[in-house]
Amino acid sequence: MQNGTPLYALDISGASFVKACGGPCTEGCVTLARIGEDAWALGDSKRPDARPLRFTTQELDAAGIDPARFGLDV
């Protein structure tokens, strides 16, 4: 939760998703956006209509996902 607010209650309509690619990105890439001080949305560029998953910074870290790889600061 983000300051007592469930992650999925946060508005992400204005979120700016960025890609992290290990290659040419012709197949699609994972996308990440900061949606709050300690909240992130993780999407899939191959499925832009799919609802992005949401995580806290601690959860991203536990999953081995580094926002710096996307050019984002924690």
C-alpha positions in Angstrom: 0.0 0.0 0.0 1.0 3.6 -0.7 0.5 5.7 2.4 -2.5 3.6 3.3 -3.9 3.6 -0.2 -4.0 0.3 -2.1 -1.7 0.3 -5.1 -4.5 -0.5 -7.5 -6.5 2.5 -6.3 -3.7 4.9 -7.6 -4.5 6.7 -10.8 -1.9 5.8 -13.5 -3.6 7.5 -16.4 -0.8 10.1 -16.7 2.0 7.6 -15.9 5.1 7.7 -18.2 6.2 4.2 -18.9 9.7 3.5 -20.1 11.3 0.4 -21.6 14.3 -1.6 -20.4 15.7 -3.7 -23.2 18.6 -6.1 -23.3 18.4 -6.2 -27.1 16.8 -4.7 -30.1 13.2 -4.6 -28.6 11.6 -6.0 -31.7 9.6 -8.5 -29.7 8.5 -6.0 -27.1 9.8 -5.1 -23.7 8.9 -4.7 -20.0 7.8 -1.2 -19.2 8.0 0.5 -15.8 6.5 3.7 -14.5 6.7 5.4 -11.1 3.2 6.0 -9.9 3.9 7.3 -6.4 6.7 7.9 -3.9 7.0 4.1 -3.2 4.8 2.7 -6.0 5.5 1.3 -9.5 3.5 0.0 -12.4 5.0 -2.8 -14.5 3.7 -3.3 -18.0 4.3 -5.3 -21.2 4.7 -3.4 -24.5 3.5 -6.4 -26.4 0.2 -6.2 -24.5 -0.5 -2.4 -24.2 -4.1 -3.0 -23.3 -3.3 -5.3 -20.4 -3.6 -3.8 -16.9 -0.1 -3.1 -15.5 0.9 -4.9 -12.4 1.8 -2.7 -9.4 4.5 -3.0 -6.8 6.2 -1.2 -4.0 9.9 -0.4 -4.2 10.6 -3.2 -1.7 8.6 -5.7 -3.8 10.5 -4.6 -7.0 13.8 -5.1 -5.2 12.7 -8.6 -3.9 11.8 -9.5 -7.5 15.3 -8.3 -8.8 13.8 -5.5 -10.8 16.1 -2.4 -10.7 14.4 0.9 -11.8 17.8 2.2 -12.7 17.8 -0.3 -15.6 14.9 1.7 -16.9 16.7 5.0 -16.3 14.5 5.7 -13.3 15.6 6.8 -9.8 14.4 5.0 -6.7 
